[in-house]
Amino acid sequence: MALKAIISKQHLLIAGLGLTLMGCQHNSATVEQSTQAVSATGVVETIHGVEVADPYRFLEEETDATHHWVKQQQLAGQAYLAKIDNKQAIVDRITELWNFEKVTAPSEHGDNTFFYRNDGLQAQSVLYVKNSAGEETVALDPNGFSTDGTVALSGVSVSGDGKTIAYGVSKSGSDWQQWQFVDVATGNKLSDELKWIKFSSAEWSKDNQGVYYSRYDAPEGGNLLADVNFNQKVYFHKLGTSQSQDVLVYERPQNKDWGFGAEVSEKGDYLLISISQGTDSRNRFFYKSLNDANAKVVELIVDLEAEYSFLGNDKSVFYFKTDLNAPNGKVIAIDVNRPAKANWKTIIPESQDPISNIAIINDHLVVSYLHDVLGQLSIFSMDGVKRQDVDLPGKGKIAGPYGKRSKDYFYYTFNSYVQPQTTYKFDFKTGKSSLYAKPTISFTPDDYVSDQVFYTSKDGTRVPMMVSYKKGLKLDGNNPTLLYAYGGFAISLTPRFSPANIAWMDMGGIYAVPNLRGGAEYGESWHQAGMFDKKQNVFDDYYAAAEYLIDNKYTNSKKLGAYGRSNGGLLMGAALTQRPELFAAVLPAVGVLDMLRFHKFTIGWAWTSEYGSADVAEQFPALLAYSPYHNISERAYPATMVMTADHDDRVVPLHSFKFGALLQDRQKGDAPVIMRIESKAGHGAGKPTSMKIDEFADIYSFLWHNFGLKVPAQIGQ
């Protein structure tokens, strides 16, 4: 977890949603205007000549009727879950497993080293600082921000000299942030406050006297949960002044859907501006010299044609990771004094494995790759000559590298579905890694299995999947199984440790994660194969994963549970409406479920670059064909728990409200359809530990109960 919390394009949704994409632009020419009428059963619209019913449109409105409906659904869901025997046993086991010290990789600034630590069950992790004498003190403790842990630290940026911290605060999981400042030496909070910030970090100037950041104007409609966000702008804030005095650095009023990620080069000589358009993975790239007070913003890359991620610079030579004519990524160098494409140089060419991350450290390019979803780490000279591969501790996820160009070492972390995060330090002098921080845990990873399998999707595509369970489990086709997936926005589902997953395995469950198209596990081409009118590929990959688990005697359809969040919640909605017979229980969480209206709320317009837009006649049929809300029919559905939160201002809860209401109305089977609606929570970020544990316990008990099983009184003993 890097302290310099650069908000990438993927943070616009998900991350997740956490979404990212290519394609159409918001407000493309509308071929035919829609018309609407209100009937006794709700709203009926004619969109591009097709009548479309929206019977629960009223749940989009902030009215007493909506609030009453939400409260009744909340109480009914809580009552259902409370009646499941032995849920407390799940809570106890997850709590036991969760209760270990967690420490992140360090980040060095000036003479100070910063890192996060959680002693085990703290609601939020604490930011510590260690001085040159090795003395540790608390730099920021977000557990004091609120009594219930729902006010979270949402971003941190430390000044280059390590003396001042800029930090973002988010309430109840909202994407809206307020940035504040604290003096490291004294711990005193400064008077500066920056408001109306989303999807932005704070980037320190070379003199450490201020920060560059991006913000929106205050919402005019007054509905922070649903009002649309456009016209982001880049500002400079000088410490000790009010936000009203901040200097406008760059705006683009003629392109209201452009978003700006501002970054300062390591030597402080350039301001780098990455221009996103929605959640499109492609971006434009501009820059401004900070050595000349009169310098203008230079438009270096003006076409929306590929991803360009700035890595660093040698004076006028800028290094980028790009997928231009290289879906798996490559490294190029551009001399901004000779910017024509004919002068661009390829430093590291595209390989068969996609690039996951790159950093310039010790005047080397340290490159993290994905090989069949699993991490690899290689080191190249600045002219692209490969120096070595880094020996890794196993097959799993590599996060990092974390380091600076001026240092001769870097840090990285490793974890898997059955091994918690461990931090390693690589030394360029020895060419080897050493253990930096390893957690003490209450289980033995060797008691569990995490294997990679491959299966064939409907159209013949080979898809990988990780399958994890406790050793000794008999694969007799009768095991409770949880199939988790995402499939979108170029988000790669690499192995990720969770104590709750170990508890699920201790219950006798199998945890399976397929790497569906729409992600970036095999580069941009894998992503594009699950976008726009190819979205059905994502769903088909998921159903094929379920069929593989059944055919190979891991489980059966009466003990198979489906779970996904955000864009993965959309996947769950599709699974319910397209293949309900495959699953005993389905859990759509904070999902995008109305594919005809998602772009009308908060940052939803940005996802049209992934999904398309119902406003565009050519894209409307594909969206209507799979939109979960519009494809609910009167039939028997599996047990369903629709999950959302009252402060989700990314995928606004109206999606889940409308979907849950209609599913309850049209359910013709005996299986329950309940709502799980969290209070003082958002899309998922910043959720306190106790709330996370309770959510997992509800998920597991709901699945177990609807598999026809009794939760054991003790787990993992």
Secondary structure in CASP SS format (residue, H / E / C, confidence):
PFRMAT SS
TARGET T0000
AUTHOR 0000-0000-0000
METHOD secondary structure of the structure
MODEL  1
M C 1.00
A C 1.00
L C 1.00
K E 1.00
A C 1.00
I C 1.00
I C 1.00
S C 1.00
K H 1.00
Q H 1.00
H H 1.00
L H 1.00
L C 1.00
I C 1.00
A C 1.00
G C 1.00
L C 1.00
G C 1.00
L C 1.00
T C 1.00
L E 1.00
M C 1.00
G C 1.00
C C 1.00
Q C 1.00
H C 1.00
N C 1.00
S C 1.00
A C 1.00
T C 1.00
V C 1.00
E C 1.00
Q C 1.00
S C 1.00
T E 1.00
Q E 1.00
A E 1.00
V E 1.00
S E 1.00
A C 1.00
T C 1.00
G E 1.00
V E 1.00
V E 1.00
E E 1.00
T E 1.00
I E 1.00
H C 1.00
G C 1.00
V E 1.00
E E 1.00
V E 1.00
A E 1.00
D E 1.00
P C 1.00
Y C 1.00
R H 1.00
F H 1.00
L H 1.00
E H 1.00
E C 1.00
E C 1.00
T C 1.00
D H 1.00
A H 1.00
T H 1.00
H H 1.00
H H 1.00
W H 1.00
V H 1.00
K H 1.00
Q H 1.00
Q H 1.00
Q H 1.00
L H 1.00
A H 1.00
G H 1.00
Q H 1.00
A H 1.00
Y H 1.00
L H 1.00
A H 1.00
K C 1.00
I C 1.00
D C 1.00
N C 1.00
K H 1.00
Q H 1.00
A H 1.00
I H 1.00
V H 1.00
D H 1.00
R H 1.00
I H 1.00
T H 1.00
E H 1.00
L H 1.00
W H 1.00
N C 1.00
F C 1.00
E C 1.00
K E 1.00
V E 1.00
T C 1.00
A C 1.00
P C 1.00
S E 1.00
E E 1.00
H E 1.00
G C 1.00
D C 1.00
N E 1.00
T E 1.00
F E 1.00
F E 1.00
Y E 1.00
R E 1.00
N E 1.00
D C 1.00
G C 1.00
L C 1.00
Q C 1.00
A C 1.00
Q C 1.00
S C 1.00
V E 1.00
L E 1.00
Y E 1.00
V E 1.00
K E 1.00
N C 1.00
S C 1.00
A C 1.00
G C 1.00
E C 1.00
E E 1.00
T E 1.00
V E 1.00
A E 1.00
L E 1.00
D C 1.00
P H 1.00
N H 1.00
G H 1.00
F C 1.00
S C 1.00
T C 1.00
D C 1.00
G C 1.00
T C 1.00
V E 1.00
A E 1.00
L E 1.00
S E 1.00
G E 1.00
V E 1.00
S E 1.00
V E 1.00
S C 1.00
G C 1.00
D C 1.00
G C 1.00
K C 1.00
T E 1.00
I E 1.00
A E 1.00
Y E 1.00
G E 1.00
V E 1.00
S E 1.00
K E 1.00
S C 1.00
G C 1.00
S C 1.00
D C 1.00
W C 1.00
Q E 1.00
Q E 1.00
W E 1.00
Q E 1.00
F E 1.00
V E 1.00
D E 1.00
V C 1.00
A C 1.00
T C 1.00
G C 1.00
N C 1.00
K E 1.00
L E 1.00
S E 1.00
D E 1.00
E E 1.00
L E 1.00
K E 1.00
W E 1.00
I E 1.00
K C 1.00
F C 1.00
S C 1.00
S C 1.00
A C 1.00
E E 1.00
W E 1.00
S C 1.00
K C 1.00
D C 1.00
N C 1.00
Q C 1.00
G E 1.00
V E 1.00
Y E 1.00
Y E 1.00
S E 1.00
R E 1.00
Y C 1.00
D C 1.00
A C 1.00
P C 1.00
E C 1.00
G C 1.00
G C 1.00
N C 1.00
L C 1.00
L C 1.00
A C 1.00
D C 1.00
V C 1.00
N C 1.00
F C 1.00
N C 1.00
Q C 1.00
K E 1.00
V E 1.00
Y E 1.00
F E 1.00
H E 1.00
K E 1.00
L C 1.00
G C 1.00
T C 1.00
S C 1.00
Q H 1.00
S H 1.00
Q H 1.00
D C 1.00
V E 1.00
L E 1.00
V E 1.00
Y E 1.00
E C 1.00
R C 1.00
P C 1.00
Q C 1.00
N C 1.00
K C 1.00
D C 1.00
W E 1.00
G E 1.00
F E 1.00
G E 1.00
A E 1.00
E E 1.00
V E 1.00
S C 1.00
E C 1.00
K C 1.00
G C 1.00
D C 1.00
Y E 1.00
L E 1.00
L E 1.00
I E 1.00
S E 1.00
I E 1.00
S E 1.00
Q E 1.00
G C 1.00
T C 1.00
D E 1.00
S C 1.00
R C 1.00
N E 1.00
R E 1.00
F E 1.00
F E 1.00
Y E 1.00
K E 1.00
S E 1.00
L C 1.00
N C 1.00
D C 1.00
A C 1.00
N C 1.00
A C 1.00
K C 1.00
V C 1.00
V E 1.00
E E 1.00
L E 1.00
I E 1.00
V C 1.00
D C 1.00
L C 1.00
E C 1.00
A C 1.00
E C 1.00
Y E 1.00
S E 1.00
F E 1.00
L E 1.00
G E 1.00
N E 1.00
D E 1.00
K C 1.00
S C 1.00
V E 1.00
F E 1.00
Y E 1.00
F E 1.00
K E 1.00
T E 1.00
D C 1.00
L C 1.00
N C 1.00
A C 1.00
P C 1.00
N C 1.00
G C 1.00
K E 1.00
V E 1.00
I E 1.00
A E 1.00
I E 1.00
D E 1.00
V C 1.00
N C 1.00
R C 1.00
P C 1.00
A C 1.00
K H 1.00
A H 1.00
N H 1.00
W C 1.00
K E 1.00
T E 1.00
I E 1.00
I E 1.00
P C 1.00
E C 1.00
S C 1.00
Q C 1.00
D C 1.00
P C 1.00
I E 1.00
S E 1.00
N E 1.00
I E 1.00
A E 1.00
I E 1.00
I E 1.00
N C 1.00
D C 1.00
H E 1.00
L E 1.00
V E 1.00
V E 1.00
S E 1.00
Y E 1.00
L E 1.00
H E 1.00
D C 1.00
V C 1.00
L E 1.00
G E 1.00
Q E 1.00
L E 1.00
S E 1.00
I E 1.00
F E 1.00
S E 1.00
M C 1.00
D C 1.00
G C 1.00
V C 1.00
K E 1.00
R E 1.00
Q E 1.00
D E 1.00
V C 1.00
D C 1.00
L C 1.00
P C 1.00
G C 1.00
K C 1.00
G C 1.00
K E 1.00
I E 1.00
A E 1.00
G E 1.00
P E 1.00
Y E 1.00
G C 1.00
K C 1.00
R C 1.00
S C 1.00
K C 1.00
D C 1.00
Y E 1.00
F E 1.00
Y E 1.00
Y E 1.00
T E 1.00
F E 1.00
N E 1.00
S C 1.00
Y C 1.00
V C 1.00
Q C 1.00
P C 1.00
Q C 1.00
T E 1.00
T E 1.00
Y E 1.00
K E 1.00
F E 1.00
D E 1.00
F C 1.00
K C 1.00
T C 1.00
G C 1.00
K E 1.00
S E 1.00
S E 1.00
L E 1.00
Y E 1.00
A E 1.00
K C 1.00
P C 1.00
T C 1.00
I C 1.00
S C 1.00
F C 1.00
T C 1.00
P H 1.00
D H 1.00
D H 1.00
Y E 1.00
V E 1.00
S E 1.00
D E 1.00
Q E 1.00
V E 1.00
F E 1.00
Y E 1.00
T E 1.00
S C 1.00
K C 1.00
D C 1.00
G C 1.00
T C 1.00
R E 1.00
V E 1.00
P E 1.00
M E 1.00
M E 1.00
V E 1.00
S E 1.00
Y E 1.00
K E 1.00
K C 1.00
G C 1.00
L C 1.00
K C 1.00
L C 1.00
D C 1.00
G C 1.00
N C 1.00
N C 1.00
P C 1.00
T E 1.00
L E 1.00
L E 1.00
Y E 1.00
A C 1.00
Y C 1.00
G C 1.00
G C 1.00
F C 1.00
A C 1.00
I C 1.00
S C 1.00
L C 1.00
T C 1.00
P C 1.00
R C 1.00
F C 1.00
S C 1.00
P H 1.00
A H 1.00
N H 1.00
I H 1.00
A H 1.00
W H 1.00
M H 1.00
D H 1.00
M C 1.00
G C 1.00
G C 1.00
I E 1.00
Y E 1.00
A E 1.00
V E 1.00
P E 1.00
N C 1.00
L C 1.00
R C 1.00
G C 1.00
G C 1.00
A C 1.00
E C 1.00
Y C 1.00
G C 1.00
E H 1.00
S H 1.00
W H 1.00
H H 1.00
Q H 1.00
A C 1.00
G C 1.00
M C 1.00
F H 1.00
D H 1.00
K H 1.00
K H 1.00
Q H 1.00
N H 1.00
V H 1.00
F H 1.00
D H 1.00
D H 1.00
Y H 1.00
Y H 1.00
A H 1.00
A H 1.00
A H 1.00
E H 1.00
Y H 1.00
L H 1.00
I H 1.00
D H 1.00
N C 1.00
K C 1.00
Y C 1.00
T C 1.00
N C 1.00
S H 1.00
K H 1.00
K H 1.00
L E 1.00
G E 1.00
A E 1.00
Y E 1.00
G E 1.00
R E 1.00
S C 1.00
N H 1.00
G H 1.00
G H 1.00
L H 1.00
L H 1.00
M H 1.00
G H 1.00
A H 1.00
A H 1.00
L H 1.00
T H 1.00
Q H 1.00
R C 1.00
P H 1.00
E H 1.00
L H 1.00
F C 1.00
A C 1.00
A E 1.00
V E 1.00
L E 1.00
P E 1.00
A E 1.00
V C 1.00
G C 1.00
V C 1.00
L C 1.00
D C 1.00
M C 1.00
L C 1.00
R C 1.00
F H 1.00
H H 1.00
K H 1.00
F C 1.00
T C 1.00
I C 1.00
G H 1.00
W H 1.00
A H 1.00
W H 1.00
T H 1.00
S H 1.00
E H 1.00
Y H 1.00
G C 1.00
S C 1.00
A C 1.00
D C 1.00
V C 1.00
A C 1.00
E C 1.00
Q C 1.00
F H 1.00
P H 1.00
A H 1.00
L H 1.00
L H 1.00
A H 1.00
Y H 1.00
S C 1.00
P H 1.00
Y H 1.00
H H 1.00
N H 1.00
I C 1.00
S C 1.00
E C 1.00
R E 1.00
A C 1.00
Y C 1.00
P C 1.00
A E 1.00
T E 1.00
M E 1.00
V E 1.00
M E 1.00
T E 1.00
A E 1.00
D C 1.00
H C 1.00
D C 1.00
D C 1.00
R C 1.00
V C 1.00
V C 1.00
P C 1.00
L H 1.00
H H 1.00
S H 1.00
F H 1.00
K H 1.00
F H 1.00
G H 1.00
A H 1.00
L H 1.00
L H 1.00
Q H 1.00
D H 1.00
R H 1.00
Q E 1.00
K C 1.00
G C 1.00
D C 1.00
A C 1.00
P C 1.00
V E 1.00
I E 1.00
M E 1.00
R E 1.00
I E 1.00
E E 1.00
S C 1.00
K C 1.00
A C 1.00
G C 1.00
H C 1.00
G C 1.00
A C 1.00
G C 1.00
K C 1.00
P C 1.00
T H 1.00
S H 1.00
M H 1.00
K H 1.00
I H 1.00
D H 1.00
E H 1.00
F H 1.00
A H 1.00
D H 1.00
I H 1.00
Y H 1.00
S H 1.00
F H 1.00
L H 1.00
W H 1.00
H H 1.00
N H 1.00
F C 1.00
G C 1.00
L C 1.00
K C 1.00
V C 1.00
P C 1.00
A C 1.00
Q C 1.00
I C 1.00
G C 1.00
Q C 1.00
END
